[in-house]
Amino acid sequence: MSAVVTERRDRHGRSDSVSDDRHRETSTGTADAPHADGPYDFREQVGHLLRKTYQRHLAIFQQHAADPNLTAVQFVTLCALRDNGPSSQSELVRLTAVDQGTIRGIIDRLRARELISLTADPEDRRKVIATLTDGGRAAIAEMVPCAHRITELTLQNLNAAERVALQFLLRKMLGPDTQG
């Protein structure tokens, strides 16, 4: 059977397609969404579990970071600059998956700590280019061993096969058009 798709509007008038999966069956004859009609326990929902897992990871990061003032997203931004060289704000947004407003604050804080420098793009004076400083490279070098330990602590409850499966499934959830 096929799913019924309906359109609904939220309180702001935006439309959203909704699929009623109660009628869809897989080739094995089992329903795709077996809990669609059951009670809704937010504690068992993927978004809630992902959020709690991420909060746990951030707590581990802050406990084990070489620099307690360096946040996980600031470290990712420094790594993006290390891996891709001098980059514009829009390039950093694409590389880090951090939104424009947030990346601006990150850039400001990293610049204030002299971990990056900012210069005007010689081809487009309106564009600002962020570049790692020696201090930024040193911060990354000091942080990388900690980052490996943070990953290990985050994944400590998983065996090797589960770790591979988790990374595979998270990438699959992101979809085919999503980079790293």
Sequence and secondary structure as in RCSB ss.txt:
>XXXX:A:sequence
MSAVVTERRDRHGRSDSVSDDRHRETSTGTADAPHADGPYDFREQVGHLLRKTYQRHLAIFQQHAADPNLTAVQF
VTLCALRDNGPSSQSELVRLTAVDQGTIRGIIDRLRARELISLTADPEDRRKVIATLTDGGRAAIAEMVPCAHRI
TELTLQNLNAAERVALQFLLRKMLGPDTQG
>XXXX:A:secstr
   EEEEEE TTS EEEEEEGGG B TTS BS TTTTS   GGGSHHHHHHHHHHHHHHHHHHH SSTT  HHHH
HHHHHHHHH SEEHHHHHHHHT  HHHHHHHHHHHHHTTSEEEEE SS TTSEEEEE HHHHHHHHHHHHHHHHH
HHHHTTTS HHHHHHHHHHHHHHH TT   
